[in-house]
């Protein structure tokens, strides 16, 4: 059951992605060639994003596994939930704070240069690479999903969680990359309350999950081996 939150986070978060990653999706080469001709490239672009999310989940899962073995998984889940709750209720824009960090700013400059170079190529493999790099761009909902992935306590579990998140973003991002002119520039502001509300609910689920209440699907009991059911 907990894995379904990844898919739901992706679906809801894709509304946020439309505003954050929309400009890149709109700028993808191949416009004017007809849907049948540009669809394969758009699919490759989105597949690249999903691959990056899965990789991030796997890498973060190595850390989460260590936390699980150490017996800190409950505290981590509660701590992450409280942090997300504060960020949501205080309306703090996490992306704007992350990009101000010097190492992140330097990395983003390099990332944008690579994206610009790949945009000019317009080849199928370059669209796949654009998607891979796109997945590394700062995004609050990706961070939210990573918090959920970290709480799974395993490398492959975390990777699967992020893959489901990526698949949840797939439909909306495919639509925006195919027919982006249909999206209003004010769309991001209109859906902000929905995104905030989902973040609050997600944060509460993480807190409940860490409380080990023995409630099926919501707060499953941690077994003796230190593993937790992720139904």
Secondary structure, DSSP 8 states (H G I E B T S, - for coil): -HHHHHHHHHHHHHHHHHHHTHHHHHH-S-TTS-HHHHHHHHHHHHHHHHHHHHHHHHHHHHHHHHHHHHT-HHHHHHHHHHHHHHHHHTT--HHHHHTTSHHHHHHHHHHHHHHHHHHHH--HHHHHHHHHHHTTS--HHHHHHHHHHHTT-SHHHHHHHHHHHHHHHHHHHHHHHHHGGGS-TTHHHHTHHHHHHHHHHHHHHHHHHHTT--BTTTB--B-TTS-B---
